[in-house]
Amino acid sequence: MPVSFQEIDAKPPRFELPTLNFELAYDRPVSLQSLHGRVVAITGASAGIGRACAERCASEGAAVVLSARRADRLHEVAAAITAGGGRALVVPGDVTSEADMRTLVDRAVATFGQLDVMIANAGIGFHGSLGETTAEVMRRLIDVNVMGTYYAARAAHEAFVKQQTGHLIVISSIAGRRGVAGTAAYSATKAAQIGFVESLRAEYAGTNIHASLVYPVSTPTEFHDVMQQNFGHAVRGVGPKQTAADVARAIADCIVSPTPEVYPYRRAWLLALVSVAAPGLADRLVQKYGRRRPA
Ligand SMILES: NC(=O)c1ccc[n+]([C@@H]2O[C@H](COP(=O)([O-])OP(=O)(O)OC[C@H]3O[C@@H](n4cnc5c(N)ncnc54)[C@H](OP(=O)(O)O)[C@@H]3O)[C@@H](O)[C@H]2O)c1
C-alpha cells in the first residue's frame, strides 16, 4: 500500500488512543436495490477500490460508468456486472486529460440521461524521503491525484449544476489527514484533495449538490505493485487494514445518506482529531505508524 499511518508496528503504540464505539452511517443494513436508478461514474474503476465501488454500486441497482486507462480491464469489470444483471458503461480515459473527463461525463449523461455521482478515485502513490522525491515524481503525483481529481470534479460539476443535483465523492487517504515519514509527496496530494472538497462543500451549501471525502486506511489492492512498477520500490505495510469491499460499502452508504466525511476504518478519525488538537503528540504517535520498504 502507499503511505498511511495505519501501518502499526508489531509493538503497540506508546500512547493508546481511546476507543469510542458509536454507529456511523455506513452501518446501514444492506438493501440490494438502494441505489436503484442512480448513475455513478467512477475513475480508476479497473482495479482496487474503484472496481469494488463499481461492483457494490451496481449490485445495489446503480448504472455504473467505468473509467481508467486499461480498457480491457474495464470491459472485464463491466462484463461481470452485466452478467449479474447490472448496468455498466465503459468509457476509457486518463484522469490527467481534461478532455477525457469531459467525455466521461458526456457519455454518462448521453447514455443514462443524468449523472448522479462522480467518484474521483484514480490515484497513485510514492514512498521515499524528500531527498528521493524528485520534481518529476512530485509533478506526476500532482498530475494524477490533484489535477485528476480537479478534472473529474469540474466535468461533473457542470452536469450537477445543470441538473441542480449531484454528489462528488473524492477518495483521499488517512495519509492526507496526517503525513508520516516517507509520504511527503503522496500526503501533500491527498491533503490537497481535502482542501478542495471542503471548499466545494461551502460553495454547494444550501443546494442539492453534495461533496464528500473518504479516508481509507491501508487497503490491499494493486497500489503497491503499481508503485513498484512506477518507481522501482514497494513498501511493506503492517497494522490495521480494511478490504476494498469495506471501503466500497462505506461509499455506497455515503451515496444513500450523504455525509461530509467517511472513515471506512472507524478509529482512523481519532488520528485526525489528535493531529489537530495535539500535533506534537501526533508526531510521536506516528513514529509507530507508517510504511516501510522491505529490507
Ligand atoms: N490502497 C490503499 O492502501 C489506499 C489507502 C488510502 C487511500 N487510497 C486511495 O484510493 C484510491 C484507489 O487506490 P487503490 O488502492 O484502489 O489502487 P489501485 O489498485 O492501484 O487502483 C488505482 C486505479 O487508478 C487508476 N489510475 C491510475 N492512474 C490513472 C490515470 N492517470 N488515469 C486514469 N486512471 C488511473 C488505475 O487504472 P489504470 O491503470 O487502468 O488507468 C486503477 O484503476 C487512490 O486514490 C489511493 O490514493 C488507497
The ligand as an SDF file (V2000), in Angstrom:
LIG
                    3D

 48 52  0  0  0  0  0  0  0  0999 V2000
   -4.7770    1.0310   -1.2200 N   0  0  0  0  0  0  0  0  0  0  0  0
   -4.5980    1.8050   -0.1590 C   0  0  0  0  0  0  0  0  0  0  0  0
   -3.9990    1.4110    0.8570 O   0  0  0  0  0  0  0  0  0  0  0  0
   -5.1950    3.1840   -0.1200 C   0  0  0  0  0  0  0  0  0  0  0  0
   -5.2740    3.8430    1.1170 C   0  0  0  0  0  0  0  0  0  0  0  0
   -5.7940    5.1200    1.1670 C   0  0  0  0  0  0  0  0  0  0  0  0
   -6.2370    5.7260    0.0040 C   0  0  0  0  0  0  0  0  0  0  0  0
   -6.1310    5.0790   -1.1880 N   0  0  0  0  0  0  0  0  0  0  0  0
   -6.5870    5.7830   -2.4010 C   0  0  0  0  0  0  0  0  0  0  0  0
   -7.5760    5.0090   -3.0520 O   0  0  0  0  0  0  0  0  0  0  0  0
   -7.5550    5.2790   -4.4520 C   0  0  0  0  0  0  0  0  0  0  0  0
   -7.5720    3.9620   -5.2300 C   0  0  0  0  0  0  0  0  0  0  0  0
   -6.3880    3.2490   -4.9190 O   0  0  0  0  0  0  0  0  0  0  0  0
   -6.3010    1.6510   -4.9920 P   0  0  0  0  0  0  0  0  0  0  0  0
   -5.7180    1.1890   -3.7340 O   0  0  0  0  0  0  0  0  0  0  0  0
   -7.5770    1.0680   -5.4620 O   0  0  0  0  0  0  0  0  0  0  0  0
   -5.1570    1.4980   -6.1170 O   0  0  0  0  0  0  0  0  0  0  0  0
   -5.0250    0.5610   -7.4000 P   0  0  0  0  0  0  0  0  0  0  0  0
   -5.5000   -0.8230   -7.1100 O   0  0  0  0  0  0  0  0  0  0  0  0
   -3.6260    0.7420   -7.8720 O   0  0  0  0  0  0  0  0  0  0  0  0
   -6.0400    1.2380   -8.4560 O   0  0  0  0  0  0  0  0  0  0  0  0
   -5.7770    2.5140   -8.9450 C   0  0  0  0  0  0  0  0  0  0  0  0
   -6.7450    2.8270  -10.0710 C   0  0  0  0  0  0  0  0  0  0  0  0
   -6.4370    4.1260  -10.5560 O   0  0  0  0  0  0  0  0  0  0  0  0
   -6.3240    4.0630  -11.9670 C   0  0  0  0  0  0  0  0  0  0  0  0
   -5.4090    5.0740  -12.4520 N   0  0  0  0  0  0  0  0  0  0  0  0
   -4.1240    5.3060  -12.0820 C   0  0  0  0  0  0  0  0  0  0  0  0
   -3.6010    6.3110  -12.8020 N   0  0  0  0  0  0  0  0  0  0  0  0
   -4.5940    6.7370  -13.6330 C   0  0  0  0  0  0  0  0  0  0  0  0
   -4.6700    7.7380  -14.6300 C   0  0  0  0  0  0  0  0  0  0  0  0
   -3.6350    8.5410  -14.9270 N   0  0  0  0  0  0  0  0  0  0  0  0
   -5.8430    7.8920  -15.2900 N   0  0  0  0  0  0  0  0  0  0  0  0
   -6.9030    7.0920  -15.0180 C   0  0  0  0  0  0  0  0  0  0  0  0
   -6.8770    6.1190  -14.1020 N   0  0  0  0  0  0  0  0  0  0  0  0
   -5.7250    5.9480  -13.4180 C   0  0  0  0  0  0  0  0  0  0  0  0
   -5.8650    2.6460  -12.2790 C   0  0  0  0  0  0  0  0  0  0  0  0
   -6.3270    2.2670  -13.5820 O   0  0  0  0  0  0  0  0  0  0  0  0
   -5.4430    2.1780  -14.9240 P   0  0  0  0  0  0  0  0  0  0  0  0
   -4.0600    1.7840  -14.5310 O   0  0  0  0  0  0  0  0  0  0  0  0
   -6.1620    1.1460  -15.7350 O   0  0  0  0  0  0  0  0  0  0  0  0
   -5.5310    3.5340  -15.5430 O   0  0  0  0  0  0  0  0  0  0  0  0
   -6.6330    1.8640  -11.2330 C   0  0  0  0  0  0  0  0  0  0  0  0
   -7.9340    1.5700  -11.7090 O   0  0  0  0  0  0  0  0  0  0  0  0
   -6.3230    6.1550   -4.6940 C   0  0  0  0  0  0  0  0  0  0  0  0
   -6.7190    7.4930   -4.8310 O   0  0  0  0  0  0  0  0  0  0  0  0
   -5.4930    5.9740   -3.4370 C   0  0  0  0  0  0  0  0  0  0  0  0
   -4.7170    7.1150   -3.1520 O   0  0  0  0  0  0  0  0  0  0  0  0
   -5.6190    3.8220   -1.2870 C   0  0  0  0  0  0  0  0  0  0  0  0
  1  2  1  0
  2  3  2  0
  2  4  1  0
  4  5  1  0
  4 48  2  0
  5  6  2  0
  6  7  1  0
  7  8  2  0
  8  9  1  0
  8 48  1  0
  9 10  1  0
  9 46  1  0
 10 11  1  0
 11 12  1  0
 11 44  1  0
 12 13  1  0
 13 14  1  0
 14 15  2  0
 14 16  1  0
 14 17  1  0
 17 18  1  0
 18 19  2  0
 18 20  1  0
 18 21  1  0
 21 22  1  0
 22 23  1  0
 23 24  1  0
 23 42  1  0
 24 25  1  0
 25 26  1  0
 25 36  1  0
 26 27  1  0
 26 35  1  0
 27 28  2  0
 28 29  1  0
 29 30  1  0
 29 35  2  0
 30 31  1  0
 30 32  2  0
 32 33  1  0
 33 34  2  0
 34 35  1  0
 36 37  1  0
 36 42  1  0
 37 38  1  0
 38 39  2  0
 38 40  1  0
 38 41  1  0
 42 43  1  0
 44 45  1  0
 44 46  1  0
 46 47  1  0
M  CHG  2   8   1  16  -1
M  END
$$$$
